[in-house]
Amino acid sequence: MNINYLLNSLYLIKPEIAISATLVLLVLMDLIMGSNKKLLPYIAIAGLIAASYFSVEQFGMSSLAFVSKANKGMIVTDPFGAFFKGIVVFASFFVIYFSIKSDEIKASFERHGEYYTLIFGMILGMFFMISASDLILIYLSLELVSLSSYVLAGFTKTSQRNSEASLKYVIYGGVSSGIMLFGISILYGITGSTNLYEINSLIQTSSIPNLTFILSGILIFVGIGYKISAVPFHFWTPDVYEGAPITITAFLSVASKAAGFALLIRFIKITFIKSVDSAGYWQLVDIIDWKTFFIFLSIITMTLGNFAALWQDNMKRMLAYSSIAHAGYLLLGMAVLSNQGMIAIIIYFMVYAFMNLGAFFVVMLIANKIGTEDIDDYKGLGYSQPFLGVCLGIFLVSLTGLPPTAGFIGKLYIFIALVDAKMITLAVIALLNSVVSLYYYIRVLRNLFLTRPENGTFEFKVSFSNGLVLVLLAAPVIIFGLYFTPLINIAKSSIQILGF
Amino acid sequence: MGNFPILSFITFLPIVGMIIILCLPKNQTLVMKSITLVITGIQVILAGFLLYHYNYGMGGINNPATFQYIEKFRWIEISGFSWIGKIKIDYFLGIDGLSIPMVLLTAIISFVATLASWKIDKAVKGYFALYLLLVTGMMGVFVALDFFLFYVFWELMLLPMYFLIGIWGGPRREYAAIKFFLYTLLGSVFILLVVIGLYFSTMETMIDGTKVFTFNMLSMMDTHNFVATGILSPMNPHNLRFIAYIALFIGFAIKIPMFPFHTWLPDAHVEAPTAISVILAGVLLKMGTYGILRVCYPVFPDITQKMIWWIAAFGMINIIYGALCAMAQKDFKRLIAYSSISHMGYVMLGMASLNSIGISGAVLQMFNHGTITAMLFIIVGIIYDRAHTREIDAFGGLATQMPIYTGFTTLAFFAAIGLPGLSGFISETFVFLGGFAFETIRVITVISTLGILLGAGYMLWTLQRIYLGTVPEKWKVLKDLDFREYAMLVPLSIIIIFLGVYPSSMLNLMNSSVNAMVKFMMDSKALYGSITGF
């Protein structure tokens, strides 16, 4: 191994290096600055700017880092990865801003250093999840994300539900990553390789024991399914979303899910693919019937998410179930196993990032002032806080998927992919699901606008900067709903996965 | 006239008004009301302008060249998807004889309903902002010729309507609002699915010869544009056209509302404030039948031919069932709501006849029902404002107490019954003539005439119970109409009488389009037969 080899590879992982450097810097500054921790978030933002610059740079790249003798790499830099890194960085910007403003986080001021360091640990893990093409690296990155988020979920230590969330998260996370590791070991046992590209060329040419292979594939999926909170690996989601600080909930619901989906798509597409036909459909090695698997998974995920959300009284818990339902819609995009479906997923994530971050931000601003996330406590809020009410309204309508909001465009492209693949029944199920979802989203709006406040009004002002950030999140939801050419153009240039 | 984008103007003017209202301080309620009035007034003037310059000879329906006031721009264009070709969505507006009566109706009803909203005093800013958004959605549906655009406008109305019923409505407003929302959303998701299906079955040839999937409704009506393998293409032996037709039809039928999807209507009407009831009955219900005529008929002529009997049969059920329900009501407003269901049945019956006279009758009935029912709801609103009750049995003898009001009421009631000389008579007669001429639905038409009898029954009975007899002591304080109420009732009365005496003014307007529609339906019989034949 010569120095050129290392340098060539390092050149390809600049975003990851930027994040690691910021992480180290945060730890150092935390030590140096002592009690003055005000500067830390700004260092974090500077690090993110660098990382986003390097991520955008990768849109034009397409190469492997840390290649083996057989010319198969461990890390892939391609437009697909760049896009998902972009989503993670985008979410991180907002989450850092939310953290500056959050009363929950302010309360544990002296541990700010740890907080931002752990967030960067998560980001680093996600970056590797997005770009890894080796099972060992996939497992390590998943663990890095998980370990950081276990601590963050229980970060404030002030309330019982915080610690409860953290503990539940650890238990579920530990079990599912254990199962995943078992799957990985089986796969390695069969194929003799941990590299996805090598496994792919192996299963295409030689015959391998079917049942064992299916088992290992499903076991590996458990780990990923847990990250994207697909049913039946979703049990942690409502508890952790409810218990964790809102900033972390928002981060988990957007960034963690995006990284999970990026990993899922890359894992399926690199490992199992035979060819992509001219219509953009993936011809997979027919050992595991992923199509049927995803169809069933998406149906139960969205249906359970939507129906469970109907009964929730806590806003965060409701949004947790709604995020499970959205994972179901996204899995529909996987089920078609086509480039069309991938475009739909990518568009959906762009929209989802805006609307979900926005919804959590409003919930946080309200919780900061009235100290509760109970939907019934929102009664009449729309009258005393019309701006917050209207913004939350926009986000929730978009989550329902009604035009003229961007949420509609996201759903539309999922349905376009389904109809193109002639999976009409699935499309009907998904559409009926979105009618169900209207009921619980509109319930919040009903409390905001249709009922008068019961006990007093909500007398507080939204500060200018918070208002501005809210507009930054809400305006695109409307604008992209009316003019979505940019979304599709980005999606179009992001679907290129190295190797195929 | 030049290239002035008059349709965009008439559609988006309310949005401008909405933005102005949102910028005003909360207490400027009179200014907000005036702005809304001015804007809806300008819409009436613009609609009049459209009418004045309208070319009566151009048919429209499926031929883009014979649409008028066309505006067509590329809205979304994405090139270079190797596997599905280009994506393009047009901003495509235009009107023909089918839509211009609806545009006129929307403008007039919006203006009248603004006057009806004058007494709103709760959250005035929100009310008028949402009201104007609603007007944009309604107008947009009637002028859009791109299915995607049509769908966006169609859904745009839902949210304002939900809040307008839910915030400013009666005691059970929340229930009524969510019921309305869920029903119509359920309908529109079916429409969405068909929109996507049609998109993948239709390809438009561009100027440079390339073929592109399209949302253009008019392209969907031309059989040459179908893709051989499309799931909704007639030439595909495994096509799903029948299922798609049913889904689309149900999507529109929920809005009409057709039995058995009608249960949201009485609730929504009873709880909605007067102005919103006026809009709901005057314009929103017409979207259902308009959608069927605009989309179901010309895009699926083959299936429509097969389903004609069913459309007529459901029309008949609506007529009879609505009338019987109306007869049993104790609440004045609920009675009018059920009479709406009955009267929309005539529209369906007329559509089913597939001949010029029947379809003219249907479109005319859409317009007439819009004006007559709007007037009826205003009449209910006037009495409710004064007496704070709508219980029919609580009243009596109002004719002596409020003679002028009773005069207008009688006019509206008789128009609804279909008295010769008033507008309702012409459209109902045309519907029956059309239905009778078409053998398949002759029996149904004969049974449906029972509706006139029932209609006369419940209307006259109501007239008797509320307006005749002696005045109870407590209603001796009721005052007759004020200026605002005159301003609402007089224009509608004039339209009702004018169209009763001189219906050809409106019939000529739609004549070319109705003939084009009938010809298209007849031609398509042979055309689709030959396509599916090989």
Chai-1 contact restraints between the chains, C-beta under 6 A:
chainA,res_idxA,chainB,res_idxB,connection_type,confidence,min_distance_angstrom,max_distance_angstrom,comment,restraint_id
A,A279,B,W83,contact,1.0,0.0,6.0,A-B,restraint_1
A,G280,B,W83,contact,1.0,0.0,6.0,A-B,restraint_2
A,L402,B,E155,contact,1.0,0.0,6.0,A-B,restraint_3
A,P403,B,V152,contact,1.0,0.0,6.0,A-B,restraint_4
A,P403,B,E155,contact,1.0,0.0,6.0,A-B,restraint_5
A,P404,B,V152,contact,1.0,0.0,6.0,A-B,restraint_6
A,F415,B,I196,contact,1.0,0.0,6.0,A-B,restraint_7
A,I416,B,I196,contact,1.0,0.0,6.0,A-B,restraint_8
A,V419,B,I196,contact,1.0,0.0,6.0,A-B,restraint_9
A,V419,B,G197,contact,1.0,0.0,6.0,A-B,restraint_10
A,V419,B,F200,contact,1.0,0.0,6.0,A-B,restraint_11
A,D420,B,F200,contact,1.0,0.0,6.0,A-B,restraint_12
A,A427,B,L193,contact,1.0,0.0,6.0,A-B,restraint_13
A,L431,B,V189,contact,1.0,0.0,6.0,A-B,restraint_14
A,V435,B,L185,contact,1.0,0.0,6.0,A-B,restraint_15
A,V435,B,L186,contact,1.0,0.0,6.0,A-B,restraint_16
A,V435,B,V189,contact,1.0,0.0,6.0,A-B,restraint_17
A,L438,B,L185,contact,1.0,0.0,6.0,A-B,restraint_18
A,F449,B,I167,contact,1.0,0.0,6.0,A-B,restraint_19
A,L450,B,G166,contact,1.0,0.0,6.0,A-B,restraint_20
A,L450,B,I167,contact,1.0,0.0,6.0,A-B,restraint_21
A,L450,B,E174,contact,1.0,0.0,6.0,A-B,restraint_22
A,T485,B,I76,contact,1.0,0.0,6.0,A-B,restraint_23
A,I488,B,I78,contact,1.0,0.0,6.0,A-B,restraint_24
